[in-house]
């Protein structure tokens, strides 16, 4: 069951088995790792995931695609959404003065890093790799599948052309799922998608 907090989809919090995840290389006494997925992908918004040690408590949240569409994208609404997620992370994971944060370098997480530092937490900006990154990536892929992208077309992590082709199959319907605030979408990729669609229909007619 999903609930909605400040327009963000609150999905789940779960404890993950340490051996199943194989994250021993990240273990510190008290630490929370934060990563994102979807920032550079054509469709949908961004998934932000947080993993707490010890206990391997994991939570994920979604920034909606509307935050990457005009006028929200130009106003950087996604950074405000990220702060709301940071507030949830603090509320759910209850970090104390002995808890450190490692937050990925992505720009969409910059407001999270700033917020956490303003709250007095020690925050290290790092490149997240390994299992947490894979978990967040899988969360984004599942989101794509939810809106209709065939799973077999998402096996390659280099998804841009795959997603562009998928949008081009039915651009009038699927454009609403695109990060249309991107200048590159307005200047180049939108035209490409509709051209691909026109050629496809011409071949079928």
C-alpha positions, 0 to 999 in steps of 0.5 A: 500500500502506498501513501503520499507525503508532500506529493512524494510516493512513500514506498517502503522501509525494509531490513535487508539481510547482510549476507544476501546483500554482501555489503560488508565492505561498507560496514561502519559502526553507525553510517547511512549511505545515500545514492540515486538513480534515474537522473540521466535517464529520459523518462520518469523522475529519480529514485533515492535510496538510503541504507543504514548500518548496522542493521541494514535498514533500507528505504527508497523514495521517488522524485516524480517526473513532474519535477523534471518538467516545465516550469518545475525543472527550471525552478529546480523543484527536484532539489526541494523534493530531495530535501523532503526525502532527507527529512524522511530519512532522518525521521525513519532512520533516527541518526544520532550524533555518532552517525555519519552520512556518505552521500553520492556526488550526484547533483540531485543529492546536493540539497540533501548533503546541504540539509544534513550538514545544516542539521549538524551531521557529518557528511562525506561526498563520495562515489557510491558503488557496489550493492547499494548502487545496484539496488537503487538502479533496480528500483528505477528499472522496476519503475520503468517496468511499472509504466510499460517498458518491457523488462527485456529492453532494460537489461543494458544499463545504457538505456537512453536510446532504448527509452527514446525508441520506446517513447517514439513508438507512441510519443503523444501518449508517452511524452508525459513520462519524459523529462521534458524540462531538459533543453536537449529534449526541446531542442533535439530529442522530441523532434527525433522521437516524433520523426521516428514515430512518423517513419514507423507509421509510414512503414506500417501503412 
